[in-house]
Amino acid sequence: MFKKYIQTKLERAVRRYFKKHPEVKLVVVVGSVGKTSTKIAVGTVLNEKFRVRLHEGNHNSELSAPLAILGVEFPENIRNLGHWLTVFRAVRRRIKQPTDVDVIVQELGTDRPGQIPHFGTYLKPDIAVVTSVAPEHMEFFKTMDVVAAEELSAVNYSRAALINRDDIPGVYAADITNPNINTYGTTENAEYRFETQDYNLEGGFSGAFIAPEWSVSVPVTLQVIGEHSTRAAVAAGAVGVRLGMSEAEVASGMAKIRAVKGRMNVLKGLNESIIIDDTYNSSPLAVASALRALYQLNVPQRIAVLGSMNELGETSEIEHSAVGKLCDPIELAHVITVGEDAEKYLAPAARANGCHVVSFKSALEAGAYAHKVMEEGAAILFKGSQGGIYLEEAVKIVLHATEEEDQLVRQSPHWMEKKRAFFESLS
């Protein structure tokens, strides 16, 4: 009851804010994977012209999203009435004050049916960006049709929408009732797209950004790794175009996009190795994209450290096996798994493909093994879910310098204590 009361008050406050400040634009980002990276890419581009508010974390739930939209800090203790009184004083000040932003960029999350549609009861976004439809929280969603209906519901209560043409199957178009939609991606089927001309690890992707509003393509360099990372940049460019930015502003903003911690972030490893740190979380679509990025690197040795993908419910065996089948023995010298489902389902499929596979219960053991087998100049991908996996701790073992540990996810005292207790429970 207390949570529902707080949630209702926050939603009313957001309605009052936009009623008092109708000039402020709202861009929401939804999707099974890629929300935070896309949100930050959008903010990076829009910063070239506008005052932008976004929360760099993933504050996307029923309580945290309204506060992120309003730019008010989330309370330390959500059960403490005094903390909430302080929050609502800040909320009232925010509503009364002259606006300090032109555009708010907010991700909206879900872990069970009905949550994305509910945001539409008090939000009317100017643009909704849909990043993907892929298996997520399948213990609650059960089928992909339900996932698609959930994520695409944001399209129907927004004024306009941008949909990832590459990662959202066209069969789900039946869920869309809003006619004001456009597509983005890296294939010629997308209206907003990036056409790659060259790629190298140092220089990134060079190519052309194409928008239907522009008569010519615009040269752009993207400092990211992986085709799915370029799609986040394309989404950002598309939002910029739709909000009236010039060709020069959009190109400049897209060139400034960088990886977020734990999301396809390239780090320097021991022995001149390359680390692809994608440890924030994991899902089947994201693993497939990360493996493709790893295979594109011209290096003497490639290693994939893959943790279990959580929250897949009854689909876990199928999805882990599918990822194992993507492990190519020609491309990978070693496949290292962490976690029970990865060992039970992913490892056998990769082994059947001809890969050399070893499995561990702990990320610490996996990191030590990667350290032992890595060769000079190797590229090592670390990809796994958050709970019970924590592959960022494996990354530490092969990092070139301990100073770069601040580039890893979940390094706060709270998280470090939680992980310490978890790893001790495994020993």
C-alpha positions in Angstrom: 0.0 0.0 0.0 2.8 2.4 0.9 4.6 1.8 -2.4 1.4 2.3 -4.4 0.7 5.6 -2.6 4.2 6.9 -3.4 4.0 5.7 -7.0 0.7 7.5 -7.5 2.0 10.7 -6.0 5.1 10.6 -8.3 3.0 10.0 -11.4 0.8 12.9 -10.5 3.9 15.1 -10.1 5.2 14.1 -13.5 1.9 15.0 -15.1 2.0 18.4 -13.3 5.6 19.0 -14.4 4.8 18.5 -18.1 1.6 20.5 -17.8 3.6 23.5 -16.4 6.5 23.0 -18.8 4.9 21.9 -22.1 8.0 23.1 -24.0 10.1 20.2 -22.6 10.4 17.3 -25.0 10.3 13.7 -23.7 12.2 10.8 -25.4 11.7 7.4 -24.0 13.8 4.3 -24.7 12.3 0.8 -24.3 13.4 -2.7 -25.5 14.6 -6.0 -24.3 18.3 -5.1 -24.6 20.3 -2.0 -25.3 18.2 0.6 -23.5 20.9 2.3 -21.4 23.5 2.4 -24.2 20.9 3.8 -26.5 19.7 6.3 -24.0 23.2 7.7 -23.4 23.9 7.7 -27.1 20.7 9.8 -27.6 21.7 12.2 -24.8 25.2 12.5 -26.3 23.9 13.6 -29.7 21.2 15.9 -28.3 23.8 17.7 -26.1 25.2 19.3 -29.3 22.1 21.5 -29.4 19.9 21.1 -26.3 20.0 21.1 -22.6 19.4 17.4 -21.8 18.4 15.5 -18.6 19.0 11.8 -18.3 20.1 9.5 -15.5 23.2 7.6 -16.4 22.1 4.5 -14.5 19.2 2.3 -15.3 16.6 4.0 -13.1 13.7 2.7 -15.2 11.2 1.2 -12.7 7.8 2.4 -11.4 9.4 4.5 -8.6 12.8 5.4 -10.1 11.7 6.4 -13.6 9.4 9.4 -12.4 12.2 10.7 -10.2 14.8 10.4 -13.1 12.4 12.3 -15.4 12.1 15.0 -12.8 15.8 15.0 -12.0 15.3 14.3 -8.3 17.6 11.9 -6.4 16.1 8.5 -5.5 15.9 8.0 -1.7 18.5 5.9 0.1 15.8 4.0 2.0 12.5 3.6 0.2 10.8 2.5 3.4 11.7 5.7 5.2 8.8 8.2 5.3 11.2 11.0 6.2 13.3 10.3 3.1 10.2 10.5 0.9 9.1 13.8 2.5 12.5 15.2 1.4 12.0 13.8 -2.1 8.6 15.4 -2.5 9.8 18.7 -1.3 12.4 18.5 -4.1 9.7 17.4 -6.5 7.6 20.5 -5.7 10.5 22.8 -6.2 11.3 21.2 -9.5 7.7 21.7 -10.8 7.7 25.4 -9.7 11.1 26.4 -10.9 11.8 27.6 -14.5 12.8 24.7 -16.7 16.5 23.8 -16.8 16.2 21.4 -19.7 14.9 21.2 -23.3 14.8 17.4 -23.6 14.4 14.6 -21.1 15.7 11.2 -22.2 14.4 8.3 -20.1 14.5 4.5 -20.3 11.5 2.5 -19.3 12.0 -1.0 -18.0 9.8 -4.0 -17.3 10.1 -7.4 -15.7 6.5 -8.6 -16.1 3.5 -7.9 -18.3 1.8 -4.5 -17.9 4.6 -2.3 -16.7 5.4 -0.6 -20.0 1.7 0.0 -20.8 1.3 1.5 -17.4 3.8 4.3 -18.1 1.4 5.4 -20.8 -1.2 6.3 -18.2 0.8 9.4 -17.2 3.4 9.9 -20.0 2.9 11.2 -23.5 6.4 10.9 -25.0 7.3 13.0 -28.1 9.5 10.1 -29.4 9.7 6.4 -28.3 12.8 4.5 -29.3 12.3 0.7 -29.3 15.7 -1.0 -29.3 14.8 -4.7 -29.5 12.4 -7.5 -28.9 14.2 -10.5 -27.5 13.8 -13.1 -24.6 13.7 -11.3 -21.2 12.2 -12.3 -17.9 10.6 -15.3 -19.6 9.5 -16.8 -16.2 6.8 -14.0 -16.3 6.4 -13.3 -20.0 6.3 -16.9 -21.1 6.2 -16.2 -24.9 7.8 -13.8 -27.3 4.4 -12.5 -28.4 3.9 -11.2 -24.9 7.3 -9.6 -24.8 6.7 -7.9 -28.1 3.3 -6.6 -27.0 4.8 -5.2 -23.8 7.8 -3.4 -25.4 5.9 -2.1 -28.4 3.1 -0.7 -26.3 5.2 2.4 -25.8 4.9 3.1 -29.5 1.1 3.4 -29.3 1.0 6.0 -26.5 3.8 8.2 -28.0 3.5 10.9 -30.6 6.1 9.3 -32.8 8.4 6.3 -32.6 11.7 4.9 -34.0 11.9 1.1 -34.2 15.0 -0.9 -34.7 14.4 -2.6 -38.0 17.3 -5.1 -37.6 16.4 -6.5 -34.1 12.6 -6.4 -34.1 10.9 -9.0 -36.4 8.3 -7.5 -38.7 5.7 -10.1 -37.6 5.2 -8.0 -34.5 4.0 -5.0 -36.5 0.4 -6.1 -35.7 1.0 -4.8 -32.2 1.4 -1.2 -33.5 -1.5 1.1 -33.9 0.4 4.4 -34.1 1.0 5.4 -37.8 3.7 7.9 -37.0 6.7 5.5 -37.0 10.0 5.2 -38.7 12.7 2.6 -38.6 16.5 2.7 -37.9 19.3 0.2 -38.2 22.4 -0.8 -40.2 20.7 -2.5 -43.1 19.2 -0.9 -46.3 15.7 -1.8 -45.1 15.9 0.9 -42.4 14.9 4.5 -43.1 17.6 6.0 -40.7 20.7 3.9 -41.2 24.5 3.8 -41.0 26.4 2.4 -44.0 29.9 1.1 -42.9 32.8 1.8 -45.2 35.7 0.8 -43.0 36.3 -0.5 -39.5 39.4 -0.9 -37.2 39.6 -1.2 -33.5 41.6 2.1 -33.1 39.5 4.2 -35.5 36.1 2.6 -35.0 33.5 2.6 -37.8 33.8 5.1 -40.6 30.8 5.4 -42.9 27.7 7.5 -43.8 24.6 8.3 -41.8 21.5 8.4 -43.9 18.2 10.2 -42.9 15.1 10.5 -45.1 14.9 14.2 -44.3 18.3 14.9 -45.8 19.2 14.9 -49.5 22.7 13.6 -49.0 24.4 11.1 -46.7 26.6 12.5 -44.0 30.1 11.2 -43.2 30.3 10.0 -39.6 32.9 8.1 -37.5 31.6 6.0 -34.7 34.0 5.1 -31.8 32.2 1.9 -30.8 32.7 -1.8 -31.3 30.0 -4.2 -32.6 27.3 -3.7 -35.1 24.7 -3.5 -32.4 26.5 -0.6 -30.9 26.3 1.3 -34.2 22.5 0.8 -34.1 22.4 2.7 -30.8 24.3 5.5 -32.5 21.9 5.4 -35.4 18.9 5.7 -33.0 20.6 8.7 -31.5 21.2 10.3 -34.8 17.6 9.7 -35.8 16.2 11.3 -32.7 18.5 14.3 -33.4 17.1 14.7 -36.9 13.5 14.4 -35.7 14.1 17.1 -33.1 15.5 19.5 -35.8 19.3 19.2 -35.4 21.5 20.0 -38.4 23.7 17.6 -40.3 26.8 19.0 -38.7 25.3 18.8 -35.2 24.2 15.2 -35.6 27.5 14.1 -37.1 29.5 15.8 -34.3 27.3 14.3 -31.6 27.5 10.8 -33.1 31.3 11.0 -33.2 31.3 11.7 -29.5 29.4 8.5 -28.5 31.4 6.1 -26.3 30.7 2.8 -24.7 29.1 2.7 -21.3 30.7 0.8 -18.4 30.2 -2.9 -18.8 28.6 -2.6 -22.2 31.0 -3.4 -25.0 33.7 -1.3 -23.4 37.1 -2.0 -24.8 39.9 -2.1 -22.2 43.6 -2.8 -22.3 44.6 -6.2 -21.0 47.8 -7.9 -20.0 50.3 -8.9 -22.7 48.9 -6.4 -25.2 45.6 -8.1 -25.1 42.2 -6.5 -25.8 39.3 -6.9 -23.4 35.7 -6.5 -24.5 33.9 -5.8 -21.2 30.2 -6.6 -21.7 29.6 -7.7 -18.2 26.7 -5.5 -17.1 24.1 -8.1 -18.0 23.3 -10.7 -20.7 20.6 -12.0 -23.0 20.6 -14.3 -26.1 20.5 -11.4 -28.6 23.2 -9.5 -26.8 25.5 -12.5 -26.6 25.1 -13.2 -30.3 26.0 -9.6 -31.1 29.0 -9.6 -28.8 30.3 -12.8 -30.3 30.0 -11.3 -33.8 32.0 -8.3 -32.7 34.7 -10.6 -31.2 35.0 -12.6 -34.5 35.6 -9.4 -36.5 38.8 -8.6 -34.6 42.0 -9.5 -36.4 44.0 -10.9 -33.5 46.1 -14.1 -33.0 43.8 -15.6 -30.4 40.1 -15.1 -29.3 38.6 -16.2 -26.0 35.0 -16.0 -25.0 34.1 -16.0 -21.3 30.4 -16.6 -21.1 28.3 -16.5 -18.0 24.8 -17.9 -17.5 21.9 -15.8 -18.8 19.4 -15.3 -16.0 15.6 -14.9 -16.0 15.0 -17.0 -19.1 12.6 -19.3 -17.3 11.6 -22.4 -19.3 13.5 -21.2 -22.4 16.8 -21.3 -20.6 18.0 -24.6 -22.1 17.0 -23.7 -25.6 18.6 -20.2 -25.4 21.8 -21.3 -23.8 22.2 -24.2 -26.3 21.6 -21.7 -29.2 24.4 -19.5 -27.9 26.7 -22.6 -27.6 26.0 -23.3 -31.2 27.2 -19.8 -32.1 30.6 -20.6 -30.6 32.9 -21.3 -33.6 36.0 -23.4 -33.1 37.7 -21.7 -36.0 37.2 -18.3 -34.4 37.7 -19.2 -30.7 40.7 -20.8 -29.0 38.8 -21.2 -25.7 35.2 -21.0 -24.5 35.1 -20.5 -20.7 31.7 -20.7 -19.0 30.5 -19.5 -15.6 27.3 -20.5 -13.9 25.1 -23.6 -13.7 23.0 -23.1 -16.9 26.0 -22.1 -19.0 27.7 -25.3 -17.9 24.6 -27.5 -18.4 23.4 -26.2 -21.7 25.8 -23.8 -23.4 29.0 -25.7 -22.8 27.8 -29.0 -24.3 26.6 -27.3 -27.5 29.8 -25.4 -27.9 31.8 -28.6 -27.3 29.7 -30.4 -29.9 30.7 -27.7 -32.3 34.3 -28.6 -31.8 35.2 -25.8 -29.3 37.6 -26.3 -26.4 35.4 -25.6 -23.4 36.0 -25.4 -19.7 33.4 -24.5 -17.0 33.7 -22.9 -13.6 31.2 -22.0 -10.9 33.1 -18.8 -10.0 34.1 -15.7 -12.1 37.3 -15.6 -10.1 38.2 -19.1 -11.3 37.3 -18.2 -14.9 39.5 -15.1 -14.8 42.4 -17.1 -13.5 42.0 -19.7 -16.3 41.8 -17.0 -18.9 45.0 -15.4 -17.5 46.7 -18.8 -17.8 45.8 -19.5 -21.4 45.8 -16.1 -23.0 48.5 -15.3 -25.6 50.1 -12.0 -26.4 47.7 -9.8 -28.4 44.6 -11.9 -27.6 41.1 -10.6 -27.6 38.9 -11.7 -24.7 35.1 -11.2 -24.5 33.5 -11.2 -21.0 29.7 -11.5 -21.2 27.3 -12.7 -18.5 24.3 -11.8 -16.4 24.5 -9.9 -13.2 23.1 -12.0 -10.4 25.3 -14.9 -9.4 27.8 -14.3 -12.2 29.7 -11.0 -11.8 32.2 -11.4 -14.6 33.6 -8.0 -14.0 35.6 -9.6 -11.2 37.1 -12.0 -13.8 38.1 -9.0 -15.9 40.2 -7.6 -13.1 42.5 -10.6 -13.3 43.5 -9.8 -16.9 43.4 -6.0 -16.8 46.6 -4.2 -17.8 46.4 -1.9 -14.8 44.4 -1.8 -11.6 43.7 1.9 -12.2 41.3 0.8 -14.9 39.1 -1.0 -12.4 37.1 2.2 -12.1 35.9 1.4 -15.7 34.1 -1.7 -14.4 30.5 -2.1 -13.3 29.4 -2.7 -9.7 32.4 -1.4 -7.9 30.7 0.5 -5.1 31.2 -0.6 -1.4 27.7 -2.1 -1.4 28.3 -4.2 -4.5 31.8 -5.3 -3.4 30.5 -6.5 -0.1 27.7 -8.4 -1.8 30.1 -10.0 -4.2 32.5 -10.9 -1.4 29.8 -12.8 0.4 28.7 -14.5 -2.8 32.2 -15.8 -3.7 32.8 -16.9 -0.2 29.5 -19.0 -0.4 31.0 -20.8 -3.4 34.2 -21.9 -1.7 
